[in-house]
């Protein structure tokens, strides 16, 4: 299956899911997972449309949170709270004047995706922001895909620059991804 086919499938599947309920369940499992590991600096994302929303994590797990901002073909990170503006795609991101932080402070990254495979590879919207960002982080940073279980597939097409996450958080719990073949 091609990436365009899988993107269409994932969007159609996601549109039929009870995303608000699933987001709450995923957040609860993710908070338990984080409590066991203790990260204090966490990058989340601003959900838009019918994406699962990790925003409630800030209410149930005490940490310093950051949001990404797209700048050219890269992501910059900004501590919350900060002024937010609407990105052309419709999600909120830190404004141009928002204070920045070095990605080196991060201990965990909550990663969005249209779908993920069991090895932790993700299918995004095709711009590569997260692959470039994740590829530059130390291996000690926890990377967690935030995804309903219905959007985990056995195998996704991969490009050489694709970067996998170490864990998948679903409404059933948080699991380590399998070793990629």
N, C-alpha and C positions, 0 to 999 in steps of 0.2 A: 504494500500500500504506500502511496505517495504522501508526502507531508501535506499538500493541499487537500487531498481526500481526508486525511486524518484530522486536519483543522476543521473541516466542515462537519465531520462526524462528531468531534468533541464539542463544538458549539451547539449542535442540534441536541446532543445528549445532555449537555449541561443545562440547556434552556428548560428541560423537563424536570430538573431536580429541585427539591426544596432547599435552595442554597442557604437561606438564613438559618434554618434548623441545622443543616449539615455544618455550617461555619461555626456555630456555637459548640457542637459536639467535637469538631476537630480542634478548636481552641482549648477545650477542656483537656483533651488528651495531650496536646502540645504543652500546655502549662505543666502537667504532671511530669512529662519527659524533661522539660527544662528545669523543674525543681530538683530533679535527681542529678542534674549536671551543673547547675548553678551559673549559667552565663549572665553577665550583668549588662552587656552592650549588644543589642539585637536590632538588626535591620528587618523591618517588615515592609509591606507594600500597600499601596492604596488601591483597593479593589474598585473595579468599575463594571457597569453592566451586570451580568449575572455571574461574575467571578466569585469564588469563595472568599470571604473577608476575614483576614487575620486581625483586624483592628481591635476586636474585643480582648485580645491577648493582653493589651496594656492595662486592662481592668482587673485581670486575674493573676498576673505574674509581674512582680515588681522588678523593674530593670530600667535602664536608659534605652529609649527607642529612637530609631532613625528611620527616615524615609529617603528613597532614592529620587534623584532628579535626572532626567535625560539632558545631556549636554553634548551636542554633536553625536558621535557614535558611542559615547561612554555614559556611565552612571556616576554621579557624585552623590555623596551621602550627607544628610543634614539632621542634626539632633532635633527631636521634638520636645516641646512645641515650637513651631515656626510658622511664618505666614505661608499659606498654601494658595496656589493658583491652579486654574484648570488647564490641563494639557490638551492639545488639539484632539487627542483620542477620547477625551472625556473624563479621565481620572484626575484626581488632585495630586499635585506634587509641590515640593517646596518652591517658593518664589525665588527669583533670580538673586535677590539680596539676602536670602536666608543664610545664616552661618553654616559653614561646612565643617566636616570632620574627616579625619583620615580613616580610610577603610581598615587600617591597622588596629583600630580600637575594637573592631567587631569580634565578638565571640560566637555569634550565631546569626544566620541569615535565613529568613523565611522566604521561600522562592515560589513565585506564581508559575502557572503553566496551564495550557489548555488541557494537556494530559501528560502523564509520565509513564515510563515503563518500569518493570520490576528492578531493573538495574540502576534506576535513578536518572535516566536521561529524560529530558523534558521536551515537549513541543510547545513553543511559544508562538508569537505572532510573526517571527521570521526576521527580526532586526538584529538579533545577536547581542543585545545589551547585557543580558544576564550571563551568557557564556563568556564574554570578555571579562565581566566583573568577577565572576566566580573563579575563572582561570588565574586571576592575579592574587587571590587570597591564599594565606597559609593553609596547609592541610589540617591544622588544628581547629579551624573554624567549623562549627557545626553547620551543615547545610541541610535544610529540611524543606522538601516539597510539600506544599499545602494543597491537598487535592481530595475530592470525594473519591471513594473506592471505585465507583462506576467509571472513573476516568483513568484508571490504571490498566494499561495493556501489557501484553506479554513482551513485545519488542517494538521499538520505534526505529524508523530509518535514522541513521547517524551520519553526521559529517565529522571530519577530523577535528574541527574546532569545538564540537559539542562537549560540554562539561556536565558530568553527572552530579547529583546530590547524594549525600550519604544516608539520608533517611526520608521516609515518606510519612506524613501525618495525614490520617484519614479519620472518618467518624468511628472507625473500629480500633484506633490506637496508632502508635508510632512504631514503625518497623525499619530496621536497617535494610538498605537496598542490597540486592544480591550482586555478587561479583560479575562484572560485564564480561561477555565472551566476544 
